[in-house]
Amino acid sequence: MIFKIKDIENKLGFKLKRNYFVLGIDTATTTGLAVLETDNKSLKVRTSIFKLPEVKKEDELSDKFVEKLESMLRNIRDFKQKEFGKKKVNNTVLVLENSFLSFNPVTFGLLRMLCGIIFSELFDNFESIKIIFPLSARKNVGFKSELKKGAKSKDKKQEIVNFVNNIFGTQETSNDITDAIILALNGLKED
């Protein structure tokens, strides 16, 4: 998808960096990726998803846990090869989600390991790397929830999907993709 950069800036209420390549990654079992590239007049948005093998409670000590890590490593290496290959890309920013899940130590540990794999694999390809909490990322791009405290998780996710769709005039349904777009916008926002 290609947008006039001025149109997106007007909807967001802030300026975007020109001639940049930003990758936002929402790390989870379904990992959302958003590449936002700008030139002087346009913003190009490309998205994709990595679906990792399902992990169950009993998987903490199983081969399934390692399989999930291997899957992320293979996916991110394939992505890196497709995006960068032998070419050098300038003005690059990687934005990773700093996940926080206090209720499930297994999931929390897995998310940290997945983020570490992404960080180490992509480190040499990015001039700047940001790791940001989801709430901070949303606030930085102007998202403000209208839901009451204690709202259902699916309603919160839908509200974020609606926010991104309103900015870009799209009909995205995946909250993994919209979370990745919000993260990438944090790397593209002028300081």
Beta strands, then each sheet from edge to edge (+ up, - down):
strand 1: 2-4
strand 2: 21-26
strand 3: 30-38
strand 4: 42-51
strand 5: 92-97
strand 6: 128-132
sheet 1: 1+ 4- 3+ 2- 5- 6-
end
